[in-house]
Amino acid sequence: MSVTRINDFRAREDKADALRALLTQIIPSIASLKGCLSCKLLQSQDAPSRFIVLEVWDSVDSHKAAVKDIPPEMFMTVMKLLEGRPSGEYFHE
């Protein structure tokens, strides 16, 4: 059974466009990781500084293993654009 990871990001004031551009660049890299079935970026219509990244994985273990392969500098670049720490949670059907 697959698992969906929902990640919630909130951009700093005046950084929504930069965050959207960066996340748009990162999505294909996530989608190509072993075990990732799909990855999609969503932006709130009511709060344009809020973004959701929906990731579907074949398992939680696959996601956790894949995250270890993401370069730390990529995380640091994203963090500079955020209001606070992003949140994320796993969901199943």
N, CA, C and O atoms as a GROMACS GRO file, in nm:
protein
  372
    1MET      N    1   0.085  -0.118   0.000
    1MET     CA    2   0.000   0.000   0.000
    1MET      C    3   0.090   0.124   0.000
    1MET      O    4   0.186   0.132   0.076
    2SER      N    5   0.059   0.219  -0.083
    2SER     CA    6   0.137   0.343  -0.091
    2SER      C    7   0.105   0.434   0.028
    2SER      O    8   0.006   0.415   0.098
    3VAL      N    9   0.192   0.533   0.047
    3VAL     CA   10   0.174   0.630   0.154
    3VAL      C   11   0.193   0.768   0.092
    3VAL      O   12   0.277   0.788   0.005
    4THR      N   13   0.112   0.864   0.139
    4THR     CA   14   0.123   1.002   0.091
    4THR      C   15   0.186   1.088   0.199
    4THR      O   16   0.145   1.084   0.315
    5ARG      N   17   0.284   1.163   0.160
    5ARG     CA   18   0.349   1.259   0.251
    5ARG      C   19   0.301   1.398   0.210
    5ARG      O   20   0.315   1.437   0.094
    6ILE      N   21   0.245   1.471   0.306
    6ILE     CA   22   0.200   1.608   0.281
    6ILE      C   23   0.295   1.700   0.357
    6ILE      O   24   0.307   1.694   0.479
    7ASN      N   25   0.363   1.787   0.280
    7ASN     CA   26   0.460   1.882   0.334
    7ASN      C   27   0.404   2.022   0.320
    7ASN      O   28   0.355   2.060   0.213
    8ASP      N   29   0.410   2.100   0.426
    8ASP     CA   30   0.352   2.234   0.431
    8ASP      C   31   0.464   2.337   0.448
    8ASP      O   32   0.539   2.332   0.546
    9PHE      N   33   0.474   2.430   0.353
    9PHE     CA   34   0.577   2.534   0.355
    9PHE      C   35   0.508   2.671   0.356
    9PHE      O   36   0.408   2.691   0.287
   10ARG      N   37   0.563   2.764   0.432
   10ARG     CA   38   0.513   2.901   0.433
   10ARG      C   39   0.629   2.995   0.406
   10ARG      O   40   0.726   3.000   0.481
   11ALA      N   41   0.617   3.068   0.296
   11ALA     CA   42   0.724   3.158   0.254
   11ALA      C   43   0.728   3.284   0.340
   11ALA      O   44   0.626   3.330   0.392
   12ARG      N   45   0.848   3.338   0.354
   12ARG     CA   46   0.863   3.470   0.418
   12ARG      C   47   0.790   3.573   0.331
   12ARG      O   48   0.764   3.550   0.213
   13GLU      N   49   0.760   3.686   0.391
   13GLU     CA   50   0.695   3.794   0.317
   13GLU      C   51   0.779   3.830   0.195
   13GLU      O   52   0.901   3.846   0.205
   14ASP      N   53   0.717   3.843   0.082
   14ASP     CA   54   0.781   3.878  -0.046
   14ASP      C   55   0.874   3.769  -0.099
   14ASP      O   56   0.956   3.797  -0.187
   15LYS      N   57   0.866   3.646  -0.049
   15LYS     CA   58   0.951   3.536  -0.097
   15LYS      C   59   0.870   3.424  -0.162
   15LYS      O   60   0.926   3.320  -0.197
   16ALA      N   61   0.739   3.444  -0.177
   16ALA     CA   62   0.654   3.338  -0.234
   16ALA      C   63   0.697   3.302  -0.376
   16ALA      O   64   0.703   3.184  -0.410
   17ASP      N   65   0.725   3.400  -0.458
   17ASP     CA   66   0.765   3.372  -0.597
   17ASP      C   67   0.897   3.295  -0.601
   17ASP      O   68   0.913   3.202  -0.679
   18ALA      N   69   0.991   3.335  -0.517
   18ALA     CA   70   1.121   3.267  -0.512
   18ALA      C   71   1.105   3.124  -0.462
   18ALA      O   72   1.168   3.032  -0.514
   19LEU      N   73   1.021   3.105  -0.360
   19LEU     CA   74   0.999   2.970  -0.308
   19LEU      C   75   0.930   2.884  -0.412
   19LEU      O   76   0.966   2.767  -0.430
   20ARG      N   77   0.830   2.938  -0.480
   20ARG     CA   78   0.762   2.861  -0.584
   20ARG      C   79   0.861   2.818  -0.693
   20ARG      O   80   0.860   2.703  -0.736
   21ALA      N   81   0.946   2.910  -0.736
   21ALA     CA   82   1.044   2.878  -0.841
   21ALA      C   83   1.139   2.768  -0.795
   21ALA      O   84   1.169   2.675  -0.870
   22LEU      N   85   1.186   2.778  -0.671
   22LEU     CA   86   1.279   2.678  -0.620
   22LEU      C   87   1.212   2.542  -0.604
   22LEU      O   88   1.267   2.440  -0.646
   23LEU      N   89   1.093   2.539  -0.545
   23LEU     CA   90   1.022   2.412  -0.528
   23LEU      C   91   0.988   2.350  -0.663
   23LEU      O   92   0.992   2.227  -0.678
   24THR      N   93   0.954   2.432  -0.761
   24THR     CA   94   0.925   2.383  -0.896
   24THR      C   95   1.048   2.314  -0.955
   24THR      O   96   1.035   2.213  -1.025
   25GLN      N   97   1.166   2.366  -0.927
   25GLN     CA   98   1.290   2.305  -0.975
   25GLN      C   99   1.319   2.174  -0.902
   25GLN      O  100   1.372   2.080  -0.962
   26ILE      N  101   1.284   2.166  -0.774
   26ILE     CA  102   1.315   2.050  -0.692
   26ILE      C  103   1.221   1.932  -0.718
   26ILE      O  104   1.262   1.817  -0.706
   27ILE      N  105   1.096   1.959  -0.752
   27ILE     CA  106   0.994   1.854  -0.768
   27ILE      C  107   1.040   1.740  -0.861
   27ILE      O  108   1.024   1.624  -0.824
   28PRO      N  109   1.096   1.768  -0.979
   28PRO     CA  110   1.140   1.656  -1.064
   28PRO      C  111   1.248   1.569  -0.999
   28PRO      O  112   1.251   1.448  -1.021
   29SER      N  113   1.334   1.630  -0.919
   29SER     CA  114   1.437   1.552  -0.849
   29SER      C  115   1.374   1.458  -0.747
   29SER      O  116   1.414   1.342  -0.736
   30ILE      N  117   1.276   1.507  -0.675
   30ILE     CA  118   1.206   1.422  -0.578
   30ILE      C  119   1.134   1.309  -0.650
   30ILE      O  120   1.141   1.193  -0.610
   31ALA      N  121   1.064   1.344  -0.758
   31ALA     CA  122   0.986   1.246  -0.833
   31ALA      C  123   1.072   1.135  -0.891
   31ALA      O  124   1.024   1.024  -0.915
   32SER      N  125   1.200   1.162  -0.912
   32SER     CA  126   1.289   1.062  -0.971
   32SER      C  127   1.354   0.971  -0.868
   32SER      O  128   1.422   0.875  -0.904
   33LEU      N  129   1.334   0.999  -0.740
   33LEU     CA  130   1.396   0.918  -0.635
   33LEU      C  131   1.331   0.780  -0.628
   33LEU      O  132   1.212   0.765  -0.654
   34LYS      N  133   1.411   0.682  -0.593
   34LYS     CA  134   1.363   0.544  -0.584
   34LYS      C  135   1.249   0.536  -0.482
   34LYS      O  136   1.263   0.579  -0.367
   35GLY      N  137   1.137   0.479  -0.525
   35GLY     CA  138   1.021   0.462  -0.437
   35GLY      C  139   0.918   0.572  -0.448
   35GLY      O  140   0.806   0.556  -0.398
   36CYS      N  141   0.953   0.685  -0.511
   36CYS     CA  142   0.857   0.794  -0.527
   36CYS      C  143   0.766   0.764  -0.646
   36CYS      O  144   0.813   0.743  -0.758
   37LEU      N  145   0.636   0.762  -0.620
   37LEU     CA  146   0.539   0.733  -0.725
   37LEU      C  147   0.488   0.860  -0.792
   37LEU      O  148   0.451   0.858  -0.910
   38SER      N  149   0.485   0.970  -0.717
   38SER     CA  150   0.447   1.100  -0.775
   38SER      C  151   0.483   1.211  -0.677
   38SER      O  152   0.500   1.188  -0.558
   39CYS      N  153   0.493   1.332  -0.731
   39CYS     CA  154   0.524   1.449  -0.649
   39CYS      C  155   0.461   1.570  -0.716
   39CYS      O  156   0.477   1.591  -0.836
   40LYS      N  157   0.389   1.649  -0.638
   40LYS     CA  158   0.314   1.761  -0.693
   40LYS      C  159   0.325   1.882  -0.600
   40LYS      O  160   0.322   1.867  -0.478
   41LEU      N  161   0.336   2.001  -0.659
   41LEU     CA  162   0.340   2.126  -0.584
   41LEU      C  163   0.206   2.196  -0.597
   41LEU      O  164   0.152   2.210  -0.707
   42LEU      N  165   0.153   2.241  -0.483
   42LEU     CA  166   0.028   2.317  -0.480
   42LEU      C  167   0.052   2.448  -0.406
   42LEU      O  168   0.128   2.453  -0.309
   43GLN      N  169  -0.013   2.556  -0.454
   43GLN     CA  170  -0.004   2.686  -0.389
   43GLN      C  171  -0.144   2.730  -0.348
   43GLN      O  172  -0.238   2.721  -0.427
   44SER      N  173  -0.157   2.778  -0.226
   44SER     CA  174  -0.288   2.820  -0.174
   44SER      C  175  -0.340   2.941  -0.250
   44SER      O  176  -0.266   3.036  -0.276
   45GLN      N  177  -0.467   2.937  -0.285
   45GLN     CA  178  -0.530   3.053  -0.348
   45GLN      C  179  -0.558   3.162  -0.246
   45GLN      O  180  -0.552   3.281  -0.279
   46ASP      N  181  -0.588   3.123  -0.123
   46ASP     CA  182  -0.623   3.220  -0.019
   46ASP      C  183  -0.501   3.278   0.052
   46ASP      O  184  -0.505   3.391   0.099
   47ALA      N  185  -0.394   3.202   0.058
   47ALA     CA  186  -0.271   3.246   0.123
   47ALA      C  187  -0.154   3.210   0.031
   47ALA      O  188  -0.091   3.106   0.050
   48PRO      N  189  -0.126   3.294  -0.068
   48PRO     CA  190  -0.026   3.260  -0.171
   48PRO      C  191   0.114   3.232  -0.119
   48PRO      O  192   0.198   3.182  -0.194
   49SER      N  193   0.142   3.262   0.005
   49SER     CA  194   0.273   3.230   0.060
   49SER      C  195   0.278   3.088   0.116
   49SER      O  196   0.382   3.044   0.166
   50ARG      N  197   0.166   3.015   0.108
   50ARG     CA  198   0.161   2.877   0.159
   50ARG      C  199   0.164   2.779   0.043
   50ARG      O  200   0.091   2.792  -0.054
   51PHE      N  201   0.253   2.679   0.056
   51PHE     CA  202   0.270   2.576  -0.045
   51PHE      C  203   0.258   2.439   0.018
   51PHE      O  204   0.299   2.418   0.133
   52ILE      N  205   0.202   2.346  -0.056
   52ILE     CA  206   0.193   2.207  -0.016
   52ILE      C  207   0.266   2.125  -0.122
   52ILE      O  208   0.246   2.144  -0.241
   53VAL      N  209   0.351   2.034  -0.077
   53VAL     CA  210   0.413   1.937  -0.166
   53VAL      C  211   0.353   1.802  -0.131
   53VAL      O  212   0.370   1.753  -0.019
   54LEU      N  213   0.283   1.741  -0.228
   54LEU     CA  214   0.222   1.610  -0.212
   54LEU      C  215   0.314   1.506  -0.274
   54LEU      O  216   0.339   1.507  -0.394
   55GLU      N  217   0.364   1.416  -0.192
   55GLU     CA  218   0.451   1.310  -0.240
   55GLU      C  219   0.382   1.176  -0.215
   55GLU      O  220   0.334   1.152  -0.104
   56VAL      N  221   0.378   1.091  -0.314
   56VAL     CA  222   0.326   0.955  -0.297
   56VAL      C  223   0.444   0.860  -0.310
   56VAL      O  224   0.518   0.863  -0.408
   57TRP      N  225   0.460   0.775  -0.207
   57TRP     CA  226   0.573   0.683  -0.199
   57TRP      C  227   0.522   0.540  -0.188
   57TRP      O  228   0.409   0.516  -0.145
   58ASP      N  229   0.607   0.446  -0.227
   58ASP     CA  230   0.568   0.306  -0.212
   58ASP      C  231   0.571   0.262  -0.067
   58ASP      O  232   0.507   0.163  -0.030
   59SER      N  233   0.646   0.337   0.019
   59SER     CA  234   0.648   0.308   0.163
   59SER      C  235   0.712   0.425   0.238
   59SER      O  236   0.783   0.507   0.179
   60VAL      N  237   0.687   0.432   0.366
   60VAL     CA  238   0.751   0.533   0.451
   60VAL      C  239   0.902   0.510   0.451
   60VAL      O  240   0.979   0.606   0.446
   61ASP      N  241   0.944   0.384   0.456
   61ASP     CA  242   1.087   0.354   0.454
   61ASP      C  243   1.156   0.406   0.329
   61ASP      O  244   1.269   0.455   0.336
   62SER      N  245   1.089   0.396   0.214
   62SER     CA  246   1.147   0.449   0.089
   62SER      C  247   1.167   0.600   0.100
   62SER      O  248   1.270   0.653   0.058
   63HIS      N  249   1.068   0.669   0.156
   63HIS     CA  250   1.080   0.814   0.171
   63HIS      C  251   1.196   0.849   0.263
   63HIS      O  252   1.278   0.934   0.230
   64LYS      N  253   1.203   0.784   0.377
   64LYS     CA  254   1.309   0.813   0.472
   64LYS      C  255   1.447   0.783   0.414
   64LYS      O  256   1.541   0.858   0.440
   65ALA      N  257   1.459   0.677   0.338
   65ALA     CA  258   1.587   0.644   0.274
   65ALA      C  259   1.624   0.747   0.169
   65ALA      O  260   1.740   0.787   0.159
   66ALA      N  261   1.526   0.792   0.092
   66ALA     CA  262   1.551   0.889  -0.016
   66ALA      C  263   1.591   1.025   0.039
   66ALA      O  264   1.675   1.093  -0.020
   67VAL      N  265   1.533   1.066   0.150
   67VAL     CA  266   1.564   1.196   0.208
   67VAL      C  267   1.712   1.205   0.244
   67VAL      O  268   1.771   1.313   0.237
   68LYS      N  269   1.773   1.095   0.280
   68LYS     CA  270   1.915   1.094   0.316
   68LYS      C  271   2.003   1.129   0.196
   68LYS      O  272   2.117   1.173   0.214
   69ASP      N  273   1.951   1.110   0.073
   69ASP     CA  274   2.029   1.138  -0.048
   69ASP      C  275   2.014   1.282  -0.097
   69ASP      O  276   2.082   1.321  -0.192
   70ILE      N  277   1.928   1.360  -0.034
   70ILE     CA  278   1.909   1.499  -0.076
   70ILE      C  279   2.021   1.584  -0.014
   70ILE      O  280   2.042   1.579   0.108
   71PRO      N  281   2.092   1.660  -0.096
   71PRO     CA  282   2.204   1.741  -0.044
   71PRO      C  283   2.156   1.841   0.062
   71PRO      O  284   2.056   1.910   0.041
   72PRO      N  285   2.228   1.850   0.175
   72PRO     CA  286   2.189   1.943   0.282
   72PRO      C  287   2.180   2.088   0.235
   72PRO      O  288   2.098   2.165   0.286
   73GLU      N  289   2.263   2.125   0.138
   73GLU     CA  290   2.259   2.265   0.091
   73GLU      C  291   2.126   2.297   0.023
   73GLU      O  292   2.084   2.412   0.021
   74MET      N  293   2.059   2.196  -0.032
   74MET     CA  294   1.927   2.218  -0.092
   74MET      C  295   1.827   2.256   0.018
   74MET      O  296   1.747   2.347   0.000
   75PHE      N  297   1.833   2.184   0.130
   75PHE     CA  298   1.746   2.218   0.243
   75PHE      C  299   1.774   2.359   0.294
   75PHE      O  300   1.681   2.434   0.324
   76MET      N  301   1.901   2.395   0.302
   76MET     CA  302   1.939   2.527   0.353
   76MET      C  303   1.887   2.638   0.262
   76MET      O  304   1.843   2.743   0.309
   77THR      N  305   1.893   2.616   0.132
   77THR     CA  306   1.843   2.715   0.037
   77THR      C  307   1.693   2.736   0.056
   77THR      O  308   1.646   2.850   0.055
   78VAL      N  309   1.619   2.628   0.072
   78VAL     CA  310   1.474   2.639   0.095
   78VAL      C  311   1.447   2.709   0.228
   78VAL      O  312   1.362   2.798   0.235
   79MET      N  313   1.519   2.670   0.332
   79MET     CA  314   1.494   2.726   0.466
   79MET      C  315   1.510   2.878   0.469
   79MET      O  316   1.439   2.945   0.545
   80LYS      N  317   1.599   2.933   0.389
   80LYS     CA  318   1.620   3.078   0.385
   80LYS      C  319   1.497   3.154   0.335
   80LYS      O  320   1.481   3.273   0.361
   81LEU      N  321   1.410   3.084   0.262
   81LEU     CA  322   1.291   3.147   0.206
   81LEU      C  323   1.165   3.128   0.292
   81LEU      O  324   1.059   3.182   0.260
   82LEU      N  325   1.178   3.052   0.400
   82LEU     CA  326   1.062   3.014   0.480
   82LEU      C  327   1.039   3.103   0.601
   82LEU      O  328   1.132   3.157   0.660
   83GLU      N  329   0.911   3.115   0.636
   83GLU     CA  330   0.867   3.187   0.756
   83GLU      C  331   0.910   3.112   0.882
   83GLU      O  332   0.947   3.174   0.982
   84GLY      N  333   0.906   2.981   0.878
   84GLY     CA  334   0.942   2.895   0.990
   84GLY      C  335   0.974   2.757   0.937
   84GLY      O  336   0.989   2.738   0.817
   85ARG      N  337   0.985   2.661   1.028
   85ARG     CA  338   1.016   2.524   0.985
   85ARG      C  339   0.897   2.466   0.909
   85ARG      O  340   0.782   2.486   0.949
   86PRO      N  341   0.923   2.394   0.800
   86PRO     CA  342   0.814   2.328   0.730
   86PRO      C  343   0.762   2.212   0.815
   86PRO      O  344   0.833   2.161   0.902
   87SER      N  345   0.640   2.171   0.788
   87SER     CA  346   0.586   2.054   0.857
   87SER      C  347   0.553   1.947   0.754
   87SER      O  348   0.531   1.977   0.637
   88GLY      N  349   0.550   1.824   0.799
   88GLY     CA  350   0.518   1.714   0.710
   88GLY      C  351   0.459   1.598   0.787
   88GLY      O  352   0.490   1.578   0.905
   89GLU      N  353   0.375   1.523   0.719
   89GLU     CA  354   0.308   1.411   0.785
   89GLU      C  355   0.273   1.306   0.680
   89GLU      O  356   0.247   1.338   0.565
   90TYR      N  357   0.273   1.179   0.723
   90TYR     CA  358   0.237   1.068   0.636
   90TYR      C  359   0.088   1.038   0.649
   90TYR      O  360   0.032   1.046   0.758
   91PHE      N  361   0.025   1.003   0.536
   91PHE     CA  362  -0.116   0.965   0.532
   91PHE      C  363  -0.132   0.839   0.449
   91PHE      O  364  -0.054   0.814   0.357
   92HIS      N  365  -0.232   0.762   0.480
   92HIS     CA  366  -0.265   0.644   0.397
   92HIS      C  367  -0.415   0.645   0.370
   92HIS      O  368  -0.491   0.714   0.438
   93GLU      N  369  -0.456   0.568   0.272
   93GLU     CA  370  -0.598   0.560   0.235
   93GLU      C  371  -0.673   0.473   0.330
   93GLU      O  372  -0.794   0.455   0.316
   0.00000   0.00000   0.00000
